[in-house]
Amino acid sequence: GISAETITWHHDTHYAGYVARLQSIDEQLARSAPEAQGYDPGRYAGLKRDEAFAANGAMLHEVYFGSLGGDGRPGDGPVEAALTTGFGSIPRWLVDMRAVAMAATGWALLCLNLSDGRLHNYLVDRHQLGAIWGAAPVIAVDMFDHAYYRDFGSNRGAYVEAFFENLHWGRVNARYVSVVGGCS
């Protein structure tokens, strides 16, 4: 499905760019803090907006890469149980998640919403726009062109299928358990 070349490029160029950008923003913020001489509120606000974009871009890519590398077959872990409870079955969840992915121009996310304790499929564009406060990503499907165009061209549906065929349910379950444990 998704080639090693695409994954390597995506990780080493695109994701690494978010990490480097976030480090650069942190350095600029240290020099541009409200107590700094020559403080410029407009510049500071722009850096804070860039910080949200870069931080979310890095974190969502980490969830994305951490979700891949499996055989796509769900087991009987806590995520599978929560999806069955919340959506009726894993196939019903997949129908909804695929629809969210196909509608997204940014991210299709399975998140644990901490306010109701349930899993939800969310559509988030531009990393920081559309995010749900108090929702922790468990699965992230990158729907920006850079994630699939090398391998699939404009065939987004084939990419979505390849993503789910390579889902690593063991790591997804570990992330879910970590999120649930962090909420207790």
N, C-alpha and C positions, 0 to 999 in steps of 0.2 A: 504493500500500500504506500505508505509514506516513506520515501527513500532516505537512506542514511545521509546522502548528500544534502537533502533539504533540511533534515533535522540538525545536522552539523552546522550548516550555514545559519539557520534560524537561531540556534543556540549561541554560536560563537560570534555572530555578527549582530543580529537583531537584539536578542536578549542582553548580550554583553554591552550593547550600546545603552540600554536603559540603566544598567548597573553603573556604568561610567558616568552617565548623565546625572544620576542621583548623587554620586560622589562629588561631582563638580558643583551641583546645586548646594550641597551641604557646605562646601568650602565658601561659596559665594554668600550663603546665608550668614555664616559666621562673620564675614566682613561687612554685611549689610544690615545687621541687627538694629532694632530701634534705638539702642543706646550708642550705636557707632556714630562717629563724627561724619557729617554729611549725609545722614540718613535720608533716603528717598522712599516715601511710602509707596509710590507707584512701582518702583523697581522691586521693592520687598514683596508687594502683592503678586507681581508677576513671577517671582521666584517661588513663592508659596504655591501658586497654581501649577507651575512646572514640577514642583516637588510631588504634588499629588499625582500628576500624570505619570511621572517616572517611577515613583514608588509602586503605584498600582500596576504599571506595566511590568516591572520586574517581578513583583509578587505573583501576578496572574500567569506569567510565563513559567515561573517555578512550579506552580500547580499544574500547568499544562504539561510540561516535560515530565513531572513526577507521575502523571496519569498514564503515560505511555510505556510500552515495553512488555505488555502481556499478550495473552491469547484471546482477549475479549470475552471469555466465558465467565459469567458471574458465578460466584460460589454461594456459600450460605453464611456470609458475614453480616455484620451489623448494618452496613449500608444497604445490602440487598433486602434485609428485613424491613428497614425503614422505608425503602422505595416501595415495597409491596404494601406496607401499611398505608403510605401516603398516596400512592397512585393506583393501587389495586393489583399491580403486577409489574415486573421489570419490563416486559414488552410494552405495556401501556405507558410507562415512564419514557421508554425509548422513543415512542411515537411523538410524545410531547417535546422531548429534548431535541430530536431531529428537526422538528418544526421550528423551535426556537433558534437552533443553529442556522437553518436556512433563511430565517428572517433577519439574522444579525449581520451587522457590518463590522462588529467588534468582537464580542465574546458571547458565547452561550455558557452559562454557569449553572452547575448544580451546587446550591448553597444550603447550609444548615442555618435557618433563621433562628437566631437565639431568642427572639421574643415569643415565638410559638413552639419552638423545639422541633419543627418539621423541616423536611427537605423541600426545596422549591427550585424550579428551573427559572432562571432570570436571564434577560437579554440586557447586556451592558455595552454601550458604545463608547469609544475613546477612553478606555480604562477607568476614568473617574466620573463619567457621565452615565447615570442610571444605576450606580451602585446602591445597594440597600444597606443602610446603617444597621449594624448588629447581625449581619449575615456573613458567614465564613465559607469561602469557596471550598468545595470538596472535589469537584471535577471542573476543569476549565477547557473549553474548546475554542481555540484561537480561530476566528473567522475573518481576520484580516487577510487580504490577498497574499501577503508574504508567506503565510503558513501553508498554502496549497498550490499556488499558481505554477511553480516549477514542475510539479508532478502531475497536476490535474487540469491545468489551464483554467478555463472558466467553469469546469464541472465541479461545482461546490458539493453536490450530492455525493459524488464518488469519494471526495475527501472526507466528508462526514462519516460515510460508511467505513472508510479505512481507519479513521480515528477510533471508532467504537470497536472495530475488529482488533485493535492493538491496545485496548484499555487494559490496564493492569489493576485488577480488582483488589489484589492484596495490598498494594500501596494506597488505593482509594480508601479501603477499609481502615488502614492505619491512620490516614489523615483524618477520617471521620472520628475515629476513637480519640485522637489527639484533640480535635475541636471540642468534642463532647466533654472530654476530661478537663479541658481548659475552662469550661463553663460551670463546672460543679463548684 
